[in-house]
Amino acid sequence: MAIGDGPVRHYIDAMPGWKADIGRQLDAVISQTVPNVEKAVKWNSPFYGIEQGRWFLSFRCFTKYVKVTFFDGASLVPAPPELFKAEGVRGLNIYQNDGIDLPQIADWIEQASVLPGKKL
């Protein structure tokens, strides 16, 4: 695991094409919404948390989309649309031509940041 803003920025800079723009937007809204957010890159994904080792959000590049994962997503109102196999985890997939609802994502981030998060 690589801890801090530097490794996350390096990951985002390495995201291909339009996905890097999504990564920058996500990182910016997370950092603005949760000013003291902890950052790390683990399992080839940026992780965000309130304290070291307790994470509330991650995102990752896939071929056709960027997957945003809220580890306590089932507790968010409204819950993010994508279901995961892990209990309580929800998220969303952002495709190239999708509009990004940054106010909704910021609201989910704010809600998620006060939940216990996941120890990973």
ChimeraX commands (.cxc) that place a marker at each C-alpha (Angstrom):
marker #1 position 0.00,0.00,0.00 radius 0.5
marker #1 position 1.24,3.49,-0.88 radius 0.5
marker #1 position -0.09,6.15,1.52 radius 0.5
marker #1 position -0.78,9.80,0.77 radius 0.5
marker #1 position -1.85,12.24,-1.90 radius 0.5
marker #1 position 1.23,11.63,-4.09 radius 0.5
marker #1 position 0.48,7.98,-4.92 radius 0.5
marker #1 position -3.18,8.83,-5.60 radius 0.5
marker #1 position -2.18,11.66,-7.97 radius 0.5
marker #1 position 0.29,9.30,-9.69 radius 0.5
marker #1 position -2.49,6.70,-10.14 radius 0.5
marker #1 position -4.86,9.33,-11.56 radius 0.5
marker #1 position -2.20,10.68,-13.93 radius 0.5
marker #1 position -1.70,7.14,-15.24 radius 0.5
marker #1 position -5.42,6.59,-15.90 radius 0.5
marker #1 position -5.98,6.37,-19.68 radius 0.5
marker #1 position -7.69,9.15,-21.67 radius 0.5
marker #1 position -11.06,10.37,-20.47 radius 0.5
marker #1 position -10.79,8.23,-17.32 radius 0.5
marker #1 position -8.05,10.53,-15.95 radius 0.5
marker #1 position -10.52,13.44,-16.14 radius 0.5
marker #1 position -13.04,11.39,-14.15 radius 0.5
marker #1 position -10.33,10.51,-11.62 radius 0.5
marker #1 position -9.36,14.17,-11.20 radius 0.5
marker #1 position -12.98,15.20,-10.74 radius 0.5
marker #1 position -13.59,12.46,-8.17 radius 0.5
marker #1 position -10.39,13.28,-6.25 radius 0.5
marker #1 position -11.27,16.99,-6.24 radius 0.5
marker #1 position -14.84,16.51,-4.99 radius 0.5
marker #1 position -13.67,14.04,-2.32 radius 0.5
marker #1 position -10.92,16.42,-1.14 radius 0.5
marker #1 position -13.31,19.41,-1.10 radius 0.5
marker #1 position -16.07,17.51,0.70 radius 0.5
marker #1 position -13.79,15.87,3.27 radius 0.5
marker #1 position -10.86,18.28,3.78 radius 0.5
marker #1 position -8.84,15.95,6.08 radius 0.5
marker #1 position -9.39,12.83,3.99 radius 0.5
marker #1 position -6.74,10.11,4.17 radius 0.5
marker #1 position -5.60,8.75,0.80 radius 0.5
marker #1 position -3.81,5.60,-0.30 radius 0.5
marker #1 position -3.39,3.33,-3.29 radius 0.5
marker #1 position -4.10,-0.29,-2.48 radius 0.5
marker #1 position -4.89,-3.19,-4.84 radius 0.5
marker #1 position -4.27,-0.83,-7.78 radius 0.5
marker #1 position -7.06,1.55,-6.66 radius 0.5
marker #1 position -7.18,4.88,-4.83 radius 0.5
marker #1 position -8.78,4.56,-1.39 radius 0.5
marker #1 position -10.22,7.40,0.72 radius 0.5
marker #1 position -10.89,7.33,4.45 radius 0.5
marker #1 position -11.22,9.37,7.59 radius 0.5
marker #1 position -8.45,7.55,9.41 radius 0.5
marker #1 position -5.68,5.24,8.28 radius 0.5
marker #1 position -7.04,1.81,7.42 radius 0.5
marker #1 position -10.77,2.70,7.63 radius 0.5
marker #1 position -11.97,3.45,4.12 radius 0.5
marker #1 position -15.29,4.79,2.87 radius 0.5
marker #1 position -14.65,4.99,-0.90 radius 0.5
marker #1 position -12.48,3.65,-3.69 radius 0.5
marker #1 position -12.49,3.85,-7.47 radius 0.5
marker #1 position -10.90,1.82,-10.24 radius 0.5
marker #1 position -10.51,1.87,-14.02 radius 0.5
marker #1 position -12.14,-0.79,-16.13 radius 0.5
marker #1 position -12.07,-1.05,-19.93 radius 0.5
marker #1 position -15.27,0.91,-20.53 radius 0.5
marker #1 position -15.93,2.70,-17.24 radius 0.5
marker #1 position -14.65,3.93,-13.90 radius 0.5
marker #1 position -16.19,2.05,-10.95 radius 0.5
marker #1 position -16.80,4.09,-7.79 radius 0.5
marker #1 position -17.28,1.94,-4.67 radius 0.5
marker #1 position -18.87,3.12,-1.42 radius 0.5
marker #1 position -18.04,0.49,1.21 radius 0.5
marker #1 position -21.12,1.41,3.31 radius 0.5
marker #1 position -23.13,2.34,0.21 radius 0.5
marker #1 position -26.32,0.57,1.27 radius 0.5
marker #1 position -26.56,3.09,4.14 radius 0.5
marker #1 position -26.51,6.10,1.80 radius 0.5
marker #1 position -29.73,7.90,0.83 radius 0.5
marker #1 position -30.49,7.43,-1.96 radius 0.5
marker #1 position -28.34,4.34,-2.30 radius 0.5
marker #1 position -25.94,4.34,-5.27 radius 0.5
marker #1 position -27.36,2.27,-8.15 radius 0.5
marker #1 position -24.80,-0.53,-8.53 radius 0.5
marker #1 position -25.10,-3.61,-6.30 radius 0.5
marker #1 position -22.00,-5.54,-5.23 radius 0.5
marker #1 position -21.59,-9.08,-3.94 radius 0.5
marker #1 position -20.17,-7.83,-0.63 radius 0.5
marker #1 position -22.82,-6.98,1.93 radius 0.5
marker #1 position -23.62,-3.28,2.22 radius 0.5
marker #1 position -21.35,-2.22,-0.65 radius 0.5
marker #1 position -22.89,-0.06,-3.40 radius 0.5
marker #1 position -21.48,2.15,-6.09 radius 0.5
marker #1 position -21.76,3.50,-9.58 radius 0.5
marker #1 position -20.12,2.99,-12.93 radius 0.5
marker #1 position -19.19,6.11,-14.89 radius 0.5
marker #1 position -18.97,5.62,-18.65 radius 0.5
marker #1 position -17.26,7.97,-21.10 radius 0.5
marker #1 position -20.38,9.77,-22.26 radius 0.5
marker #1 position -22.15,9.83,-18.89 radius 0.5
marker #1 position -22.74,13.14,-17.26 radius 0.5
marker #1 position -21.28,13.15,-13.76 radius 0.5
marker #1 position -23.74,14.25,-11.10 radius 0.5
marker #1 position -21.10,15.87,-8.88 radius 0.5
marker #1 position -23.65,17.27,-6.36 radius 0.5
marker #1 position -25.06,13.74,-5.83 radius 0.5
marker #1 position -21.59,12.23,-5.57 radius 0.5
marker #1 position -20.57,14.95,-3.08 radius 0.5
marker #1 position -23.68,14.17,-1.02 radius 0.5
marker #1 position -22.82,10.46,-0.98 radius 0.5
marker #1 position -19.23,11.29,-0.02 radius 0.5
marker #1 position -20.39,13.50,2.84 radius 0.5
marker #1 position -22.72,10.77,4.12 radius 0.5
marker #1 position -20.12,8.01,3.69 radius 0.5
marker #1 position -17.40,9.97,5.47 radius 0.5
marker #1 position -19.29,9.87,8.78 radius 0.5
marker #1 position -20.00,6.13,8.63 radius 0.5
marker #1 position -17.63,3.60,10.21 radius 0.5
marker #1 position -16.10,2.59,6.85 radius 0.5
marker #1 position -14.36,-0.69,6.18 radius 0.5
marker #1 position -11.10,-1.99,7.60 radius 0.5
marker #1 position -9.28,-3.36,4.56 radius 0.5
marker link #1:1,2 radius 0.2
marker link #1:2,3 radius 0.2
marker link #1:3,4 radius 0.2
marker link #1:4,5 radius 0.2
marker link #1:5,6 radius 0.2
marker link #1:6,7 radius 0.2
marker link #1:7,8 radius 0.2
marker link #1:8,9 radius 0.2
marker link #1:9,10 radius 0.2
marker link #1:10,11 radius 0.2
marker link #1:11,12 radius 0.2
marker link #1:12,13 radius 0.2
marker link #1:13,14 radius 0.2
marker link #1:14,15 radius 0.2
marker link #1:15,16 radius 0.2
marker link #1:16,17 radius 0.2
marker link #1:17,18 radius 0.2
marker link #1:18,19 radius 0.2
marker link #1:19,20 radius 0.2
marker link #1:20,21 radius 0.2
marker link #1:21,22 radius 0.2
marker link #1:22,23 radius 0.2
marker link #1:23,24 radius 0.2
marker link #1:24,25 radius 0.2
marker link #1:25,26 radius 0.2
marker link #1:26,27 radius 0.2
marker link #1:27,28 radius 0.2
marker link #1:28,29 radius 0.2
marker link #1:29,30 radius 0.2
marker link #1:30,31 radius 0.2
marker link #1:31,32 radius 0.2
marker link #1:32,33 radius 0.2
marker link #1:33,34 radius 0.2
marker link #1:34,35 radius 0.2
marker link #1:35,36 radius 0.2
marker link #1:36,37 radius 0.2
marker link #1:37,38 radius 0.2
marker link #1:38,39 radius 0.2
marker link #1:39,40 radius 0.2
marker link #1:40,41 radius 0.2
marker link #1:41,42 radius 0.2
marker link #1:42,43 radius 0.2
marker link #1:43,44 radius 0.2
marker link #1:44,45 radius 0.2
marker link #1:45,46 radius 0.2
marker link #1:46,47 radius 0.2
marker link #1:47,48 radius 0.2
marker link #1:48,49 radius 0.2
marker link #1:49,50 radius 0.2
marker link #1:50,51 radius 0.2
marker link #1:51,52 radius 0.2
marker link #1:52,53 radius 0.2
marker link #1:53,54 radius 0.2
marker link #1:54,55 radius 0.2
marker link #1:55,56 radius 0.2
marker link #1:56,57 radius 0.2
marker link #1:57,58 radius 0.2
marker link #1:58,59 radius 0.2
marker link #1:59,60 radius 0.2
marker link #1:60,61 radius 0.2
marker link #1:61,62 radius 0.2
marker link #1:62,63 radius 0.2
marker link #1:63,64 radius 0.2
marker link #1:64,65 radius 0.2
marker link #1:65,66 radius 0.2
marker link #1:66,67 radius 0.2
marker link #1:67,68 radius 0.2
marker link #1:68,69 radius 0.2
marker link #1:69,70 radius 0.2
marker link #1:70,71 radius 0.2
marker link #1:71,72 radius 0.2
marker link #1:72,73 radius 0.2
marker link #1:73,74 radius 0.2
marker link #1:74,75 radius 0.2
marker link #1:75,76 radius 0.2
marker link #1:76,77 radius 0.2
marker link #1:77,78 radius 0.2
marker link #1:78,79 radius 0.2
marker link #1:79,80 radius 0.2
marker link #1:80,81 radius 0.2
marker link #1:81,82 radius 0.2
marker link #1:82,83 radius 0.2
marker link #1:83,84 radius 0.2
marker link #1:84,85 radius 0.2
marker link #1:85,86 radius 0.2
marker link #1:86,87 radius 0.2
marker link #1:87,88 radius 0.2
marker link #1:88,89 radius 0.2
marker link #1:89,90 radius 0.2
marker link #1:90,91 radius 0.2
marker link #1:91,92 radius 0.2
marker link #1:92,93 radius 0.2
marker link #1:93,94 radius 0.2
marker link #1:94,95 radius 0.2
marker link #1:95,96 radius 0.2
marker link #1:96,97 radius 0.2
marker link #1:97,98 radius 0.2
marker link #1:98,99 radius 0.2
marker link #1:99,100 radius 0.2
marker link #1:100,101 radius 0.2
marker link #1:101,102 radius 0.2
marker link #1:102,103 radius 0.2
marker link #1:103,104 radius 0.2
marker link #1:104,105 radius 0.2
marker link #1:105,106 radius 0.2
marker link #1:106,107 radius 0.2
marker link #1:107,108 radius 0.2
marker link #1:108,109 radius 0.2
marker link #1:109,110 radius 0.2
marker link #1:110,111 radius 0.2
marker link #1:111,112 radius 0.2
marker link #1:112,113 radius 0.2
marker link #1:113,114 radius 0.2
marker link #1:114,115 radius 0.2
marker link #1:115,116 radius 0.2
marker link #1:116,117 radius 0.2
marker link #1:117,118 radius 0.2
marker link #1:118,119 radius 0.2
marker link #1:119,120 radius 0.2
view
